[in-house]
Amino acid sequence: MSGDPDLAIDQLRSAVSGLSDQQQRDAVAATFFADHALPVVEGNLCTFATRAAADSVHLRHRINPWPDDLELAPIPGTDVWFLTIELEWAARVEYQFEIVRDGERWRFNDPYNPRLARSPVGDCSVCYGPGYAAPDWATFRADTDPGQLVERQVHSLAQGRDNRVTVYLPAGFETSMRYPVLIVHDGGDYLGYSSMKIVLDNLIHDKKLAKIIVAFTYPGERLIEYPDDPDHAQWITCELLPDLERQFPLLADPSGRCLMGTSFGAVSALSTAVRFPGTYGSLLLQSGSFLYSDPRVRHGEGADFDPVMRFIDHYRAAPVRAAERAFISCGAYEDLVDANRGMLPIFRSTGMKINYVESPDGHSWEAWRDHLGPGLCWLFPGDPEE
């Protein structure tokens, strides 16, 4: 917590301390929240603040360098609670408040912050630290030529069901050309929470990314299918890929094939490539749940992680070259960062060309969105001369 008298929150504390009338203190507090964008970022300091009738207020977050239990301090004579924390340059912090009153707890998004980070498990508030801005290629632009999304149903004998696949065709798509293909795990989430169609449209329009065809896939039981499941690998490689090559003009060569995923989806992308060596030339792995038997690596809890650890332990003991190259990203604030760092020398030992990046962010869809541009353009660079 900062004692800098120039901080806005300190000015509020000073203003209310000289007032004896409760209505005046309430009016001053209301003016503060009306006049400031919250959280208040001043230089490298960020002040989280809210108003609540509570016995205590806590900041809930998923930033591993921070203590788990961060408690806000009250401003005497008001219902204002605050906490000032130093932020790294270009940091993103997703958070909620939790109040405790009469032994009961409530968790909620910041009512004074309109910025929300969306995810399949619910929205939460997000704070942009100094120097952070969403990439321009991640924002809708009316002058960008849009690609097309084509919905398909592809039957899988291996999985015994019809699978939904959303296929992205780039603007200017021509059947006389041959395109690289990117197969995306958790495709619906990438489209819904990481604005991936907008990202593809803008990067291709700017000629930073080559024109590619993208197959967005949807899992059934992802925690069962994604950790090194042979039926899933069979579906992707022996059923979906041949179907895509029959339906669309693809480059029928490993250099034109890429598997992609995040978290458990990254494990699935890696294990599928390992099960079918020589099929895929590229991997794009984001915040992979690459957990292995090492006390220095933070592990997930529960039986869902057991097949992940068996696969990664086996891979570390006998690593193979799963692809020619891999772009790997992870948030420096997430528990998986140690596991991802620990896998880099293993990957490199196989001869794979590795491009690894970190950012001051957590395990979130906006973080993965922010790394899409660098990852896609490194794997499939565009031609600015076209």
C-alpha positions as CSV (number, residue, x, y, z in Angstrom):
1,M,0.0,0.0,0.0
2,S,1.3,3.4,-0.9
3,G,1.5,6.4,1.4
4,D,2.0,8.8,-1.5
5,P,-0.1,11.9,-0.6
6,D,-0.6,12.7,-4.3
7,L,-2.7,9.6,-4.9
8,A,-6.4,10.2,-5.5
9,I,-7.5,7.8,-2.8
10,D,-5.3,9.7,-0.3
11,Q,-7.0,13.0,-1.3
12,L,-10.3,11.3,-0.6
13,R,-9.2,10.2,2.8
14,S,-8.0,13.7,3.6
15,A,-11.2,15.3,2.4
16,V,-13.5,13.1,4.5
17,S,-11.4,13.2,7.6
18,G,-12.2,16.9,8.1
19,L,-15.9,16.4,7.9
20,S,-18.2,15.6,10.9
21,D,-21.4,15.4,8.9
22,Q,-22.2,11.9,7.6
23,Q,-24.2,13.2,4.6
24,Q,-21.2,15.4,3.6
25,R,-18.8,12.4,3.8
26,D,-21.2,10.3,1.7
27,A,-21.4,13.1,-0.9
28,V,-17.7,13.4,-1.1
29,A,-17.3,9.6,-1.5
30,A,-20.0,9.6,-4.2
31,T,-18.2,12.4,-6.1
32,F,-14.9,10.5,-6.0
33,F,-16.5,7.4,-7.6
34,A,-18.3,9.5,-10.2
35,D,-15.2,11.5,-11.2
36,H,-12.6,8.6,-11.4
37,A,-12.2,5.7,-13.7
38,L,-11.8,2.7,-11.5
39,P,-9.5,1.1,-10.7
40,V,-7.5,4.3,-10.5
41,V,-4.1,3.8,-12.2
42,E,-1.5,6.4,-11.4
43,G,1.9,5.7,-12.7
44,N,2.7,2.2,-11.7
45,L,0.3,2.2,-8.8
46,C,-3.3,0.9,-9.1
47,T,-6.0,1.5,-6.5
48,F,-8.9,-0.9,-6.3
49,A,-11.9,0.7,-4.5
50,T,-15.5,-0.1,-3.9
51,R,-18.4,1.0,-1.6
52,A,-19.9,-1.7,0.6
53,A,-21.5,-2.2,4.0
54,A,-19.3,-5.0,5.1
55,D,-17.1,-6.3,7.9
56,S,-14.3,-6.9,5.5
57,V,-13.7,-6.7,1.7
58,H,-11.2,-8.8,-0.2
59,L,-9.7,-8.7,-3.7
60,R,-10.0,-12.0,-5.4
61,H,-7.6,-12.7,-8.3
62,R,-5.6,-15.4,-10.1
63,I,-2.2,-13.6,-10.0
64,N,0.3,-16.1,-8.6
65,P,2.9,-13.5,-7.4
66,W,0.3,-11.9,-5.2
67,P,-0.9,-13.2,-1.8
68,D,-4.1,-15.2,-2.0
69,D,-5.9,-13.1,0.6
70,L,-5.6,-9.4,-0.2
71,E,-7.8,-7.3,2.1
72,L,-9.0,-3.8,1.4
73,A,-8.7,-1.1,4.0
74,P,-11.7,1.0,5.1
75,I,-11.8,4.8,5.1
76,P,-13.2,5.7,8.5
77,G,-16.5,7.4,8.5
78,T,-17.4,6.1,5.0
79,D,-18.4,2.8,3.3
80,V,-15.3,3.1,1.0
81,W,-12.8,0.3,1.0
82,F,-9.5,0.4,-1.0
83,L,-6.2,-1.3,-1.8
84,T,-3.3,0.1,-3.7
85,I,-0.9,-2.2,-5.4
86,E,2.1,-1.7,-7.7
87,L,1.6,-3.1,-11.2
88,E,4.1,-4.2,-13.8
89,W,4.3,-2.4,-17.2
90,A,1.6,-3.6,-19.6
91,A,0.0,-5.9,-17.0
92,R,-3.6,-7.2,-17.1
93,V,-5.4,-8.2,-13.9
94,E,-8.7,-10.0,-13.8
95,Y,-10.4,-9.7,-10.4
96,Q,-13.6,-9.6,-8.3
97,F,-14.5,-8.2,-4.9
98,E,-15.6,-10.4,-2.0
99,I,-17.4,-8.9,1.0
100,V,-17.9,-10.5,4.4
101,R,-20.9,-9.4,6.5
102,D,-22.3,-11.2,9.6
103,G,-20.4,-14.3,8.6
104,E,-21.8,-14.4,5.0
105,R,-19.7,-14.0,1.9
106,W,-20.6,-12.4,-1.5
107,R,-18.4,-12.2,-4.6
108,F,-19.1,-9.8,-7.4
109,N,-17.6,-7.8,-10.2
110,D,-16.5,-4.3,-9.7
111,P,-19.7,-2.2,-10.0
112,Y,-17.6,0.9,-10.9
113,N,-15.5,-0.7,-13.7
114,P,-17.3,-1.3,-17.0
115,R,-14.5,-3.4,-18.4
116,L,-15.3,-7.1,-18.3
117,A,-13.2,-10.1,-19.3
118,R,-15.5,-12.9,-20.6
119,S,-15.0,-16.6,-20.3
120,P,-17.0,-19.9,-20.4
121,V,-17.1,-19.9,-16.5
122,G,-18.4,-16.3,-16.3
123,D,-17.4,-12.7,-16.6
124,C,-15.0,-10.8,-14.2
125,S,-13.7,-7.3,-14.0
126,V,-10.4,-6.5,-15.6
127,C,-7.8,-3.8,-14.8
128,Y,-5.4,-2.5,-17.5
129,G,-2.0,-1.6,-16.0
130,P,0.2,1.2,-17.3
131,G,1.2,0.6,-20.9
132,Y,-1.4,-2.0,-21.7
133,A,-3.6,-1.6,-24.7
134,A,-5.6,-4.2,-26.6
135,P,-3.8,-4.9,-30.0
136,D,-5.3,-2.9,-32.8
137,W,-5.7,-6.1,-34.9
138,A,-8.0,-7.5,-32.2
139,T,-10.6,-4.8,-32.6
140,F,-13.3,-4.8,-35.2
141,R,-12.5,-2.5,-38.2
142,A,-15.2,-1.6,-40.7
143,D,-12.7,-1.3,-43.5
144,T,-11.3,-4.8,-43.1
145,D,-12.4,-7.4,-45.8
146,P,-14.1,-10.1,-43.7
147,G,-13.6,-13.8,-44.1
148,Q,-16.5,-16.3,-44.1
149,L,-17.5,-18.8,-41.5
150,V,-19.0,-22.1,-42.8
151,E,-20.8,-24.5,-40.4
152,R,-20.3,-28.2,-41.0
153,Q,-21.1,-31.5,-39.3
154,V,-18.5,-34.2,-39.7
155,H,-19.1,-37.7,-38.4
156,S,-16.5,-39.4,-36.3
157,L,-16.3,-43.2,-36.2
158,A,-13.6,-43.0,-33.5
159,Q,-15.8,-41.0,-31.2
160,G,-19.2,-42.4,-32.4
161,R,-20.8,-39.0,-33.0
162,D,-21.3,-36.1,-35.3
163,N,-18.9,-33.2,-34.6
164,R,-19.5,-29.6,-35.2
165,V,-16.8,-27.8,-37.2
166,T,-16.8,-24.1,-38.0
167,V,-14.5,-23.5,-41.0
168,Y,-13.0,-20.0,-41.6
169,L,-12.4,-19.1,-45.3
170,P,-10.3,-16.0,-45.8
171,A,-11.5,-13.0,-47.8
172,G,-10.7,-13.5,-51.4
173,F,-10.9,-17.3,-51.1
174,E,-10.3,-19.0,-54.4
175,T,-10.7,-22.7,-55.1
176,S,-7.8,-22.5,-57.5
177,M,-5.3,-21.8,-54.7
178,R,-3.9,-24.0,-52.0
179,Y,-4.1,-22.9,-48.4
180,P,-2.4,-23.9,-45.1
181,V,-4.9,-25.3,-42.5
182,L,-5.0,-24.5,-38.8
183,I,-7.1,-26.9,-36.6
184,V,-8.2,-25.2,-33.4
185,H,-9.2,-27.0,-30.2
186,D,-11.9,-25.2,-28.1
187,G,-12.8,-23.4,-31.4
188,G,-16.1,-22.0,-30.1
189,D,-14.4,-20.4,-27.2
190,Y,-11.6,-18.9,-29.4
191,L,-14.4,-17.4,-31.6
192,G,-16.5,-16.2,-28.7
193,Y,-14.0,-15.1,-26.1
194,S,-10.8,-14.3,-28.1
195,S,-12.4,-12.6,-31.1
196,M,-10.4,-14.9,-33.3
197,K,-12.4,-14.2,-36.5
198,I,-11.7,-10.5,-36.1
199,V,-8.0,-11.2,-35.5
200,L,-7.8,-13.4,-38.6
201,D,-9.6,-10.8,-40.7
202,N,-7.4,-7.9,-39.6
203,L,-4.1,-9.8,-39.8
204,I,-4.9,-11.2,-43.3
205,H,-6.2,-7.8,-44.5
206,D,-2.9,-6.1,-43.2
207,K,-0.9,-8.9,-45.0
208,K,0.8,-9.7,-41.8
209,L,-0.7,-13.2,-41.9
210,A,-0.9,-15.5,-44.9
211,K,-4.3,-16.5,-46.1
212,I,-5.2,-19.6,-44.2
213,I,-8.2,-21.9,-43.7
214,V,-9.0,-22.5,-40.0
215,A,-11.1,-25.4,-38.7
216,F,-12.6,-24.5,-35.3
217,T,-13.5,-27.7,-33.4
218,Y,-15.8,-28.3,-30.4
219,P,-15.1,-30.9,-27.8
220,G,-17.6,-33.3,-26.1
221,E,-16.1,-33.9,-22.7
222,R,-12.9,-31.9,-23.0
223,L,-11.4,-33.0,-19.7
224,I,-11.6,-36.6,-20.9
225,E,-11.0,-36.1,-24.7
226,Y,-8.1,-33.6,-24.5
227,P,-5.5,-35.3,-22.3
228,D,-3.9,-37.7,-24.7
229,D,-7.0,-39.5,-25.8
230,P,-6.4,-41.9,-28.7
231,D,-9.9,-41.6,-30.0
232,H,-9.6,-37.8,-30.2
233,A,-6.3,-38.0,-32.0
234,Q,-7.8,-40.4,-34.4
235,W,-10.8,-38.1,-35.0
236,I,-8.5,-35.0,-35.7
237,T,-5.9,-36.7,-37.9
238,C,-7.7,-39.6,-39.6
239,E,-11.2,-38.2,-40.0
240,L,-11.3,-34.4,-39.8
241,L,-8.1,-33.7,-41.6
242,P,-8.9,-35.9,-44.6
243,D,-12.4,-34.5,-44.7
244,L,-11.0,-30.9,-44.8
245,E,-8.6,-31.9,-47.6
246,R,-11.5,-33.3,-49.6
247,Q,-13.7,-30.3,-49.1
248,F,-11.2,-27.4,-49.4
249,P,-8.1,-26.7,-51.4
250,L,-5.4,-27.4,-48.8
251,L,-1.7,-27.8,-48.9
252,A,-1.4,-31.6,-48.5
253,D,2.0,-31.3,-46.8
254,P,3.1,-31.1,-43.1
255,S,4.4,-27.6,-43.6
256,G,0.8,-26.4,-44.3
257,R,-0.7,-28.1,-41.2
258,C,-0.9,-26.6,-37.7
259,L,-2.6,-27.8,-34.5
260,M,-3.5,-25.2,-31.9
261,G,-5.0,-25.2,-28.4
262,T,-4.9,-23.6,-24.9
263,S,-4.6,-25.2,-21.5
264,F,-5.9,-28.8,-21.9
265,G,-6.4,-28.1,-25.6
266,A,-2.6,-27.4,-25.9
267,V,-2.0,-30.8,-24.3
268,S,-4.3,-32.3,-26.9
269,A,-2.6,-30.5,-29.8
270,L,0.8,-31.8,-28.6
271,S,-0.4,-35.4,-28.0
272,T,-2.1,-35.6,-31.3
273,A,1.0,-34.5,-33.1
274,V,3.1,-37.0,-31.1
275,R,0.7,-39.9,-32.0
276,F,0.9,-39.0,-35.7
277,P,4.6,-37.9,-36.3
278,G,5.3,-36.3,-39.6
279,T,1.7,-35.1,-40.1
280,Y,1.9,-31.6,-38.7
281,G,4.6,-29.0,-39.3
282,S,3.5,-26.5,-36.7
283,L,2.0,-26.2,-33.3
284,L,0.5,-23.1,-31.5
285,L,0.4,-23.9,-27.8
286,Q,-1.1,-21.4,-25.3
287,S,-0.8,-21.9,-21.5
288,G,-0.4,-25.6,-21.9
289,S,-1.3,-27.7,-18.9
290,F,2.0,-29.4,-19.2
291,L,2.0,-30.8,-15.7
292,Y,4.7,-33.3,-14.7
293,S,6.0,-35.0,-11.6
294,D,8.2,-32.3,-10.1
295,P,7.5,-30.7,-6.7
296,R,8.7,-27.3,-8.1
297,V,5.8,-27.3,-10.6
298,R,2.4,-26.4,-9.4
299,H,-0.1,-29.1,-10.1
300,G,-3.9,-29.1,-10.7
301,E,-6.0,-31.1,-8.4
302,G,-8.2,-34.0,-9.1
303,A,-8.3,-37.1,-11.3
304,D,-8.7,-34.9,-14.5
305,F,-5.0,-34.1,-14.3
306,D,-3.8,-37.7,-13.9
307,P,-3.7,-38.5,-17.7
308,V,-2.0,-35.2,-18.4
309,M,0.8,-36.0,-16.0
310,R,1.2,-39.5,-17.3
311,F,1.5,-38.2,-20.9
312,I,3.9,-35.3,-20.0
313,D,6.0,-37.5,-17.8
314,H,6.3,-40.1,-20.6
315,Y,7.1,-37.3,-23.2
316,R,9.8,-35.8,-21.0
317,A,11.4,-39.2,-20.5
318,A,11.3,-40.0,-24.3
319,P,10.8,-36.7,-26.2
320,V,10.0,-36.8,-29.9
321,R,9.9,-34.1,-32.5
322,A,6.2,-33.5,-32.7
323,A,6.5,-30.8,-35.4
324,E,9.1,-28.6,-37.1
325,R,8.3,-25.6,-35.0
326,A,6.1,-24.4,-32.2
327,F,4.9,-21.1,-30.9
328,I,4.3,-21.3,-27.2
329,S,2.9,-18.6,-25.0
330,C,2.0,-18.3,-21.3
331,G,1.1,-15.7,-18.7
332,A,3.7,-14.9,-16.2
333,Y,1.0,-14.6,-13.6
334,E,-0.5,-18.1,-14.0
335,D,0.4,-21.3,-12.1
336,L,1.3,-23.0,-15.3
337,V,4.2,-20.8,-16.1
338,D,6.8,-23.0,-14.4
339,A,5.6,-26.0,-16.2
340,N,5.7,-24.2,-19.6
341,R,9.2,-23.0,-18.9
342,G,10.3,-26.4,-17.8
343,M,9.1,-27.9,-21.1
344,L,11.2,-25.6,-23.3
345,P,14.5,-27.5,-23.1
346,I,12.7,-30.7,-23.7
347,F,11.0,-29.4,-26.8
348,R,14.3,-27.9,-28.1
349,S,16.2,-31.2,-27.5
350,T,14.1,-32.8,-30.2
351,G,15.2,-30.2,-32.8
352,M,11.9,-28.3,-32.8
353,K,12.3,-24.6,-33.5
354,I,10.6,-22.9,-30.5
355,N,9.3,-19.3,-30.2
356,Y,8.3,-18.7,-26.5
357,V,6.7,-15.6,-25.2
358,E,5.4,-14.5,-21.8
359,S,3.3,-11.5,-20.8
360,P,2.3,-10.0,-17.4
361,D,-1.1,-11.7,-17.5
362,G,-3.0,-14.7,-16.3
363,H,-4.9,-17.8,-17.6
364,S,-7.4,-15.9,-19.6
365,W,-9.0,-15.6,-23.1
366,E,-7.9,-12.0,-23.5
367,A,-4.3,-13.0,-22.8
368,W,-4.5,-15.8,-25.4
369,R,-6.1,-13.3,-27.8
370,D,-3.2,-10.9,-27.3
371,H,-0.7,-13.7,-28.3
372,L,-2.6,-14.8,-31.4
373,G,-1.1,-12.1,-33.6
374,P,2.6,-12.9,-32.8
375,G,1.9,-16.6,-32.9
376,L,0.0,-16.8,-36.2
377,C,2.2,-14.4,-38.0
378,W,5.4,-16.2,-37.0
379,L,4.0,-19.6,-38.1
380,F,2.3,-18.3,-41.3
381,P,3.8,-14.9,-42.2
382,G,2.1,-12.8,-44.9
383,D,3.6,-11.2,-47.9
384,P,3.4,-7.4,-47.7
385,E,4.4,-7.2,-51.4
386,E,1.3,-9.0,-52.6
